[in-house]
Amino acid sequence: MIIYGTNGAHLHTAPLPGLACPSCATPEALQLSVFSRYVHIYYVPVLPYSRPAVTQCLHCQQAWDEKALPAAIRPEVQAFKKQFRAPIWHWTGVFLLVVGIVWASVASSRDDKANAAFLAAPRAGDIYTVHEKEGDPNYSLLKVVSAEGNLVELVANQYQVNNSHPIDDLNAPAKYSKESFSLTLLDLRTMQNKGQITDVDRPGK
Ligand SMILES: [Zn+2]
């Protein structure tokens, strides 16, 4: 279960200069308190969504939220409030999300480049994660036995699993066929372009 909700934090309380209380007319007795409301997930602030403010007279104790604010002082109060922003840590979740997306896309493009490089120059021991076609949830493995010139000798794993990273489950010597078969480098590239080869692992890399 994801624990999420909203929370509030007090940002600032400051005297409102140059204004008289709309209720008791005492000058220089108003103060403004500004709060930040934010969404949290597991109590980590994700993003702030509102900044409620309360104006209070220290003399007559009358208080107004923004909706109830008398029109006579509303523009001054709203202009004064602008200087109190939510602190940057109320954006922690958004920040982490952006960092995560950037990290994932960098990692995935590096992985794609490594896969393409390994596939263009196969070596004995390379392991290809394969499935019939894009969208097929069942995956298996092909292992390179030898590679020479344009020809690659492979053995097919005799099992498949419903997991896009089948290497942990399937990569045992006994699970591969004894019969090998050959593919050309062009065949491999075609299979990758069709989405049939989804990953290339080179032991030790
Ligand atoms: Zn007052």
Residues whose N, C-alpha, C, O or C-beta is under 5 A from the ligand:
A	BS01	ZN	C21 S23 C24 A25 C57 H59 C60 Q61
